[in-house]
């Protein structure tokens, strides 16, 4: 079995390569065949990547799966290396978050949401927010403003709670808490830190 030629990557490498280093430290993982569990995780990550904002998905693919250096990616996209680093961080947090959500068949979700949400736009917003956790991406795909997406999303969560749709209400509460995965928080004086918002 020639697993190394299929473009798969060891999941432990996804974390190990998350740095500005351009070392070859990841090479030890290519000499052992990934476990069945690792292959499933890789497949799930690639599935999630299809729903990420395109630039984030491109950066993740190039950095984690194709082993390009951040500086090379920056050059390809005419952006700075810190921009690549930031977008990789954002994408990594988004993927980690989406991996933690319960897996739901979108068809089943659509049927359940229809019992509470009469407007097709609301249903589409909720499904896309579940898939991407990115209101700007949802707004782009639906051709509406981010403000409308956010308003309809929060209104739909409230409707689910009132209707007793607990399972989906809980999922979307988690998505709403993750809307701003990274944000700058002022600390003492002029110091700013990045904090993960749970």
C-alpha positions in Angstrom: 0.0 0.0 0.0 1.6 3.3 -1.1 -0.2 5.6 1.4 2.5 8.2 1.2 1.8 9.0 -2.4 -1.9 9.9 -1.9 -1.3 13.2 -0.2 -2.4 12.1 3.3 -0.8 13.6 6.3 -0.4 12.4 9.9 -2.8 14.3 12.1 -0.1 14.9 14.7 1.7 16.7 12.0 -1.2 19.2 11.7 -0.3 20.4 15.1 3.4 20.1 14.9 3.7 22.1 11.7 1.7 25.0 13.2 4.6 27.4 13.5 6.8 29.7 11.5 9.5 27.1 11.4 10.4 25.7 8.1 12.2 22.7 9.5 12.0 19.1 8.4 10.9 17.9 11.9 7.7 16.4 10.4 9.6 13.8 8.4 9.6 11.1 11.2 5.9 10.7 10.7 6.1 9.8 7.0 7.9 6.5 7.7 5.0 4.9 9.6 1.7 4.1 8.1 -1.2 6.1 9.6 -3.7 4.3 11.7 -7.3 3.8 10.5 -8.4 6.4 13.1 -5.9 8.9 11.7 -7.1 8.3 8.1 -10.7 8.9 9.2 -9.6 12.2 11.0 -7.8 13.3 7.8 -10.8 12.5 5.7 -13.1 14.5 8.1 -10.7 17.5 8.1 -10.6 17.5 4.3 -14.5 17.3 4.3 -14.6 20.3 6.6 -12.1 22.2 4.4 -14.6 22.2 1.6 -16.9 24.5 3.6 -14.2 26.8 5.0 -13.7 30.2 3.4 -11.7 29.5 0.3 -8.6 31.4 1.3 -8.4 29.6 4.7 -8.9 26.2 2.9 -6.1 27.0 0.4 -3.7 28.0 3.2 -4.5 24.9 5.2 -4.1 22.6 2.1 -0.8 24.2 1.1 0.7 24.4 4.6 -0.5 21.2 6.3 -1.0 18.8 3.4 1.4 20.0 0.7 4.1 21.3 3.2 4.7 24.7 1.7 6.4 27.2 4.0 4.4 30.2 5.2 6.7 32.6 3.3 6.1 30.7 0.1 2.3 30.8 0.6 2.6 34.5 1.3 4.5 35.1 -1.9 1.9 33.1 -3.9 -1.0 35.1 -2.6 0.8 38.4 -2.4 0.2 38.8 1.3 2.6 39.0 4.3 3.8 36.0 6.2 2.0 37.2 9.4 -1.2 37.3 7.3 -0.7 33.6 6.4 0.1 32.8 10.0 -3.1 34.5 11.2 -5.3 32.9 8.6 -3.8 29.5 9.4 -4.5 30.1 13.1 -8.1 31.1 12.4 -8.6 28.1 10.1 -7.1 25.7 12.6 -9.4 27.0 15.4 -12.4 26.7 13.1 -11.5 23.2 12.1 -11.0 22.1 15.7 -14.3 23.7 16.6 -16.2 22.0 13.7 -14.6 18.6 14.6 -16.2 19.0 18.1 -19.7 19.6 16.9 -22.0 16.6 16.7 -22.2 15.2 13.2 -25.7 15.6 11.8 -27.1 14.8 8.4 -27.9 18.1 6.7 -31.1 16.6 5.3 -32.3 15.7 8.8 -31.3 19.1 10.1 -33.3 20.8 7.3 -36.4 18.7 8.1 -36.2 19.5 11.8 -35.5 23.2 11.3 -38.5 23.5 8.9 -40.8 22.6 11.8 -39.7 25.8 13.6 -38.4 28.2 10.9 -40.9 29.0 8.1 -38.5 31.1 6.0 -36.1 29.1 3.7 -33.5 31.8 4.1 -33.4 31.1 7.8 -32.9 27.4 7.2 -30.1 28.1 4.7 -28.4 30.4 7.2 -28.5 27.9 10.0 -27.2 25.0 7.8 -24.4 27.1 6.4 -23.5 28.4 9.9 -23.3 24.8 11.1 -21.1 23.9 8.2 -18.8 26.9 8.3 -19.1 28.7 11.6 -18.3 31.8 9.5 -21.0 34.5 9.1 -19.0 36.3 6.4 -18.8 33.1 4.3 -22.5 32.5 4.8 -23.3 36.1 3.8 -21.2 35.7 0.6 -22.8 32.4 -0.4 -26.3 33.7 0.2 -25.7 37.2 -1.3 -26.8 39.0 1.9 -25.1 41.2 4.5 -23.3 39.8 7.5 -25.6 41.8 9.7 -28.7 40.0 8.3 -27.0 36.7 8.7 -26.2 37.5 12.4 -29.7 38.8 13.1 -31.5 35.9 11.5 -29.1 33.4 13.1 -29.7 34.7 16.6 -33.4 35.0 16.0 -33.6 31.4 14.8 -31.8 30.2 17.9 -34.4 32.0 20.0 -37.2 30.3 18.0 -35.6 26.9 18.5 -35.5 27.4 22.3 -39.1 28.5 22.4 -40.2 25.5 20.3 -38.2 23.0 22.5 -35.8 21.9 19.7 -33.2 21.3 22.3 -30.6 19.3 20.3 -30.3 21.9 17.5 -30.6 24.8 20.0 -27.6 23.5 21.9 -25.6 23.0 18.7 -26.3 26.6 17.5 -25.6 28.1 20.9 -22.2 26.5 20.6 -21.8 28.0 17.1 -22.9 31.4 18.3 -20.3 31.3 21.1 -17.6 30.5 18.5 -18.5 33.3 16.0 -15.4 35.3 17.0 -12.9 32.6 17.6 -10.0 35.0 18.0 -10.2 38.5 19.3 -7.8 41.0 20.7 -8.2 41.8 24.4 -6.4 44.8 26.0 -4.3 43.8 29.0 -2.1 46.0 31.1 -1.1 49.2 29.3 -0.4 48.8 25.6 -0.1 45.0 25.6 -2.5 43.1 23.5 -3.0 39.3 23.5 -4.9 36.9 21.5 -7.4 34.9 23.5 -9.6 32.0 22.5 -13.2 32.8 23.3 -15.1 29.7 24.5 
